[in-house]
Amino acid sequence: MSTACPFGLRRSRPARRNALVLALLATVSLPACGGEDEDGNQPAGAPETTTPSPSPATDDQATSPADGTPLRITFGDTELTARLDDNATARDLAAQLPLTLTFRDHNNVEKTAPLPRELSLDGAPEGHDPAAGDIGYWAPDGDLVFYYNSDAPFFNGIVRIGEFDGEMDAIERQSQDFTVTIERG
């Protein structure tokens, strides 16, 4: 039985075919993994001074609030403005407008109200660290959430869907349940 050296010049057809497949996989996977070799160097053909062009937003990415749906939120004599982000969950809420909801206070950080139906979670992030002025969706209960205090903890199940344009003082001052009308601004 003769043993062939794996580094020899003569190879069988299956070995050449396998080498071709491996070379093709390496060519495809190198750019997908960042285009660097083992030493951390860029491949010879990669330009070093170009800036990558921004990728278009997808459903799971919230774009600038200026790109979303403007809202008018009224209760009593108070009118606030806000803007929904451009993501699937926010668009689903916008499709339900106008809405009249009764909000209640929770933990002195947010006001919540149950929505008539659950919102889409397509592409929604797994959790959100809310801040004052954020509008969120509490997926486990199907509630719309207005955050007026930044002391809210991180929650899995909170999807950020927008933000208020101005101060939240009027919402924070509501100590009892209150009715809010939300419509396109």
ABEGO torsion letter per residue (X at the ends): XBBBBAABABBBAAAAAAAAAAAAAAAAAAAAAGGBBAAGBBBAABBAABBBBBBBBBAABBBBAAABBBBBBBBEABBBBBBBBBBAAAAAAAAAOBBBBBBBBBGGABBBBBBABBBBABGBBABBBBBBGBBBBBAAAGBBBBBABAABBBBBGBBBAEBBABBAAAAAABABBBBBBBBBX
